[in-house]
Amino acid sequence: MGTTGIPSTSPEGDVLHVQVAIVGAGPGGMVLAHLLDRMQISCVVLERRSRAYVEARVRAGVLEQTTCDVLARLGLAARLQREGLNHAGVDLVFDGQRIHIDLAQNDLAGITVYGQQEVMKDLYDAAAACGVDVRFEADGVTLHDVSDVPRVTWRERGQAMSLDCDFIVGCDGQHGVSRTSIPSTHIRTFERAYPFGWLGILADVPPVSEELVYCRHERGFALASMRSPSRSRYYLQCDADTRVEDWPDERFWDELTLRLGPELGAQITRGPSIEKSIAPLRSSVSEPIRYGKLFLAGDAAHIVPPTGAKGLNLAVADVTLLADALDAHFRGEGSGALDAWSDAALAHVWQVERFSWWLTRLTHVFPDDDAFETRLQASEFRQLVHSAGARRAFAEHYVGSVMESE
Ligand SMILES: Cc1cc2nc3c(=O)[nH]c(=O)nc-3n(C[C@H](O)[C@H](O)[C@H](O)COP(=O)(O)OP(=O)(O)OC[C@H]3O[C@@H](n4cnc5c(N)ncnc54)[C@H](O)[C@@H]3O)c2cc1C
């Protein structure tokens, strides 16, 4: 372990070399770095932000079993297994009617609630312990000659750095530099923007329900989620131009109470928010996600609305498949797996895109919807109420077992 082997500092202009340069130390980049490290493939991770900044970003909370298995395989799941909350079900409320969907039926494994911040702490602690080379506060990361002989330059504590590598993996999220390093003639992006966002709060109060509750109300969507038995995470659908300042805590709690309805609403424990933010909702997929020696993974390649709780899980799925393909290449088995990676990863991505779009469509109020659309929504929900097959299909997609069962 600790195969990076490049000096921690370099005089101006010094050229270093690793097999794989990873841009972005979010969940995708860090899981990839650990996978490559265990495969004895040298890599370095370049992250624009500080460690403290990334660890403080409140985002995902729902991990699929496959994601937990990858972390366990890497020996990084001790705290996740101790502190993560296993969930065998999820509740849907549609205009006041509540149903429970069993996520652990038959062969399905359920999901684990464990905050992205905790995942990042575990990944960074283990990186420090194993000698995985992560360069935080890497300024001005620039990719060169990605089609042929890749090179990355950046500034570190004011010093110019340059790195030769065999491959670059762009795990730098939706606003990174990797995707835009591909000529626009060689990549196509398919997009859907939603005319609303999610206003989220984190509060140290017990969750309103043991299960996650997805709620469609005529005033908009609401999600009751949690991070621990004493920490709740709630979201409200909000207008795209909503400002956090317009939502003092009491307004948020009042609106959440309304949307969750009388039964659940009465059980909400209110308290001061410790974080409050707005996330826009977007679906987007770029194709292909390889250009020459550059691969795009995670949010750099695709975005899903958070409704299906899939973004982090997709990033881990992308890099797990890519690490195996890189391993095959470096072990001399040829480039077949690397050449097939973009199509293979995108097949899974589109399945997840479809589910995340569908769940968003089912549970949100779209400003332009007419009565025809809302009746279709209600009909979709009734299908879940009355059909065990529909509930099973929902559960398969939600826990992420669809690829395995194909
Ligand atoms: C409100 C909300 C709720 C969510 N809930 C869930 C959930 O329950 N389950 C789930 O699976 N997903 C969820 N997600 C999505 C999930 O958080 C993301 O999909 C996930 O973080 C993607 O990981 P990533 O590593 O691909 O990208 P990111 O986490 O975005 O990491 C990219 C990294 O690259 C760095 N970077 C960017 N530009 C540069 C540059 N030029 N140079 C160097 N570094 C750079 C960034 O600082 C960042 O650290 C949610 C997202 C939101 C907003």
The ligand as a Gaussian input file, in Angstrom:
#p B3LYP/6-31G(d) Opt

LIG

0 1
 C      -28.774000      17.649000      -1.424000
 C      -28.067000      16.446000      -1.976000
 C      -28.400000      15.183000      -1.497000
 C      -27.779000      14.056000      -2.021000
 N      -28.105000      12.822000      -1.536000
 C      -27.514000      11.718000      -2.040000
 C      -27.748000      10.409000      -1.481000
 O      -28.524000      10.235000      -0.534000
 N      -27.100000       9.332000      -2.026000
 C      -26.208000       9.494000      -3.064000
 O      -25.647000       8.486000      -3.544000
 N      -25.914000      10.728000      -3.579000
 C      -26.528000      11.833000      -3.099000
 N      -26.187000      13.073000      -3.557000
 C      -25.201000      13.208000      -4.642000
 C      -23.735000      13.064000      -4.171000
 O      -23.470000      13.971000      -3.133000
 C      -22.801000      13.321000      -5.345000
 O      -23.272000      12.636000      -6.475000
 C      -21.377000      12.858000      -5.033000
 O      -20.740000      13.755000      -4.164000
 C      -20.545000      12.724000      -6.317000
 O      -19.254000      12.373000      -6.000000
 P      -18.059000      12.766000      -6.969000
 O      -16.818000      12.275000      -6.300000
 O      -18.352000      12.310000      -8.333000
 O      -18.075000      14.357000      -7.050000
 P      -17.950000      15.447000      -5.902000
 O      -18.410000      14.936000      -4.591000
 O      -18.566000      16.687000      -6.433000
 O      -16.384000      15.642000      -5.778000
 C      -15.643000      16.338000      -6.756000
 C      -14.408000      16.919000      -6.104000
 O      -13.611000      17.547000      -7.113000
 C      -13.131000      18.778000      -6.625000
 N      -12.825000      19.647000      -7.762000
 C      -13.708000      20.341000      -8.533000
 N      -13.065000      21.042000      -9.471000
 C      -11.754000      20.780000      -9.295000
 C      -10.557000      21.227000      -9.951000
 N      -10.610000      22.094000     -10.971000
 N       -9.369000      20.760000      -9.513000
 C       -9.302000      19.874000      -8.475000
 N      -10.400000      19.445000      -7.807000
 C      -11.598000      19.879000      -8.215000
 C      -14.267000      19.287000      -5.747000
 O      -13.804000      20.230000      -4.791000
 C      -14.760000      18.012000      -5.106000
 O      -14.132000      17.741000      -3.865000
 C      -26.783000      14.218000      -3.042000
 C      -26.428000      15.494000      -3.495000
 C      -27.059000      16.592000      -2.974000
 C      -26.661000      17.965000      -3.471000

